[in-house]
Amino acid sequence: MLKKEKIVFFMLLAFTLAGCQRGAESDRAEANAAAEAEDEKKPQGFSKLEWKIVDRNKALEENPKLVEVVNDTNAGDPLSAIMQAGHSAMSKLNTSTMEYNAKLQSYINADGAEDPKPISFEEFNAAAKLNSNNVKGLYKWQTYAYDETTGKVTILEDREEKRRIYEASGREFKADD
């Protein structure tokens, strides 16, 4: 058994050293090709939104065209359904988790009151920043919104931004999408 291990070790060492003998030019060419292939794999215009939570009431005051949505699955083919289900499940899980954490925080702040008032947006946003895993599962034209009067977390969608992104990527925009 010891002989086999030595043979395997020397073979791995030989393969490693043989790989190191290539010129720097071929390494640069491979790196450039890999970078180009990586750029082609990235979604055009449909990258996930960077983390952002807004005050629902202020956002709707500033832009009344924002629409409250629930990320559901409505695809006609299995592959699209699987991809949509991922967004749907992640966003539902995150809204529930954020609401639950906000409710726990309001009970902590309530000092024994049976029905505590929801925490402020500033408190909610600060708590949400502690766990950045909660802000995934959205499209670029969506954002999580916290309503400090009810303590609910929803998803707001900017349909104009969605239309612009669809058209820029060559997809047909449907109002009921």
N, C-alpha and C positions, 0 to 999 in steps of 0.2 A: 504494500500500500504506500509506503514511503517513497518508493521509486516512481510510482505514478504521479504523486504529488510534485516531485521534483521535475518530472518531465513536463507536467502542465505548467508549472511555474516558469520554466525556461522557455516554453513555447509562448506564453503570454509576454514574457520579457522580450523575446525576439520579435513578436508582432508589434509590440509597443515601440521598440527601437527602430524597426523598419518603417513605421509610420512617421517617425521623427525625421527621417532622411529627406522627405519631400521638401521642395523649395518653398520659400516664403510667397512667391508669386502664385503658386497653385493654391496655397492656403487662402490668400486674399481673394482669388477668383471664386473659390468655393464659398467664402463668407459672403461675398457680394451676391452670388446666386441664391444663397439661403435667405438673405435679407429680402431680395426681390420676391421670392416664393412666399415669405412670411407676409409681405405687404399685400399680395394677391389674396391670401386667405382671410384677411381682416374684412369684416362686413363693411360695405360701403354705405355710410349714413345710418346704420342700424346698431352702432355700438351702444353699449349700455350707458345710461346717464351717470355722470359722476355724482357722488353722494350729495343729496340736497333735500332738505325738509323745509317746508314753508308753513307759515301761519295761514290756515285755510281762509279765514275771514278776510284778512288783508289781501291775499292773492286774488280772491274773487272780487273784492272791491276794485283792485287795480286793473284786472282783466276779466270782465263779466263773461267773456266768451269761453273761459275755461270750463271743462266738463268733468264731472265726477264719474269715474269709471271703475269697473271691477274687471280685472284681467281674467277673462274666461276663454275657454277653448272653443273655437268655431270653425275649425279647418275641415276641408273636404278630403284631404289625403292623409294617410297615416304619418308620413314624415313631418308634415307641418303640424299635425296634431300633437306629436311628441314634443316638438320645439315649443309650441304654445303652452302645452301643459307644464313645462318647466317654468316659464314665466308666471303662469297662473298660480302654481303651487307656491313658488318662492314669494310672490307678492302677497298672497293671502296669509302665509305663515308670518311674514314680516309685519304686516299690519296688525295681526293678532298679537304678536309678541310685543310690539311697541305699545299697543293699547294696554296690555296686561301690565307691562312695566310702569306705565304712567299711572295706572290704577293703584299698583302697589306703592308707588311714590306718594300718591295722594293720601293713602291710608297712613303712611309713615308720618306725613306732615300734619295729619288731622288730630293727633293727640287723643285718640279714643272716640271720635265722633263716628256715629253709625253710617252716615251718608256724607262722606267728605267731598268737597268741591274739587274739580279737576285741577291739576297743576297748570301753571302758566306755560306759555309757549317757550319762554326762555329756559325754564327748568327742564321742559321736555327735550328741547334741542340739546342742552348740555348733557343730559342723561343719554340721549341717543348717540352723541359723539363718542361716548365711552365704549359703545359696542357697534363698530362700523359694519359688522356683518348684517345688521338689520336693514341695510339700505340697498340691497341688491334686488334683482327681479323686475326692473323697470326698463322701459324703452326710453330713448333719448328725449322724446316729447312728453314724458310723464314725470311726475314728482310726487313724493309723499306729502300729505298735508295734515296738520294737526289742528283740531278745533278745540280751543281751550275752554269754550263754554260747555261742551258736551264730553270732552275727553276722548273723542273718536279720532281714529286715523283713517284717512281715505287716500285715494289716488286721484290727482288732478291731471287732466290731459289737455294739452294745447293742440286743438285740431288744425289750426293754421300752420303750426310748426310741423305737425305730422304730414300735412299735405305737401309742404315744401320739401321735406325729406324724401317722401315717396316720389315726387316728381323729379328731384335731383338724382335719384337712383334709377329712374326709368320705370318705376312700378306704377300701376294704375291705382289712384286713390278712390276709395269708395267711402261715402259718409258713414256707412254702417259697419265698417271694419273695426 
